[in-house]
Amino acid sequence: MPGLNLKFLERPRRSFYCPLCVKPMRDPVQVSTCGHRFCDTCLQEYLR
């Protein structure tokens, strides 16, 4: 999955993590009907 593989000085807030790949979001997108956020690639792969 495409999330970011970086080391942070402080752990990012939970809201910055993609619920699909469980990594900090890369190219985040938001679903307009519910407000949930995902990595763009994760969401595209999930919807296939």
Contacts in CASP RR format, 6 or more apart in sequence:
PFRMAT RR
TARGET T0000
AUTHOR 0000-0000-0000
METHOD contacts of the structure
MODEL  1
MPGLNLKFLERPRRSFYCPLCVKPMRDPVQVSTCGHRFCDTCLQEYLR
1 18 0 8 1.000
1 20 0 8 1.000
1 21 0 8 1.000
1 23 0 8 1.000
1 39 0 8 1.000
1 41 0 8 1.000
1 42 0 8 1.000
1 45 0 8 1.000
2 21 0 8 1.000
2 26 0 8 1.000
2 27 0 8 1.000
2 39 0 8 1.000
2 41 0 8 1.000
2 42 0 8 1.000
3 18 0 8 1.000
3 21 0 8 1.000
3 23 0 8 1.000
3 24 0 8 1.000
3 25 0 8 1.000
3 26 0 8 1.000
3 39 0 8 1.000
3 42 0 8 1.000
4 23 0 8 1.000
4 24 0 8 1.000
4 25 0 8 1.000
4 26 0 8 1.000
5 23 0 8 1.000
6 24 0 8 1.000
8 24 0 8 1.000
12 24 0 8 1.000
15 37 0 8 1.000
16 24 0 8 1.000
16 25 0 8 1.000
17 23 0 8 1.000
17 24 0 8 1.000
17 25 0 8 1.000
18 24 0 8 1.000
18 25 0 8 1.000
18 26 0 8 1.000
18 28 0 8 1.000
18 37 0 8 1.000
18 38 0 8 1.000
18 39 0 8 1.000
18 42 0 8 1.000
19 36 0 8 1.000
19 38 0 8 1.000
20 38 0 8 1.000
20 39 0 8 1.000
20 42 0 8 1.000
20 43 0 8 1.000
20 46 0 8 1.000
21 39 0 8 1.000
21 42 0 8 1.000
23 39 0 8 1.000
25 37 0 8 1.000
25 38 0 8 1.000
25 39 0 8 1.000
26 39 0 8 1.000
26 40 0 8 1.000
26 41 0 8 1.000
27 39 0 8 1.000
27 40 0 8 1.000
27 41 0 8 1.000
28 37 0 8 1.000
28 38 0 8 1.000
28 39 0 8 1.000
28 40 0 8 1.000
29 37 0 8 1.000
29 38 0 8 1.000
29 39 0 8 1.000
29 40 0 8 1.000
29 43 0 8 1.000
30 36 0 8 1.000
30 37 0 8 1.000
31 37 0 8 1.000
31 38 0 8 1.000
31 43 0 8 1.000
38 46 0 8 1.000
END
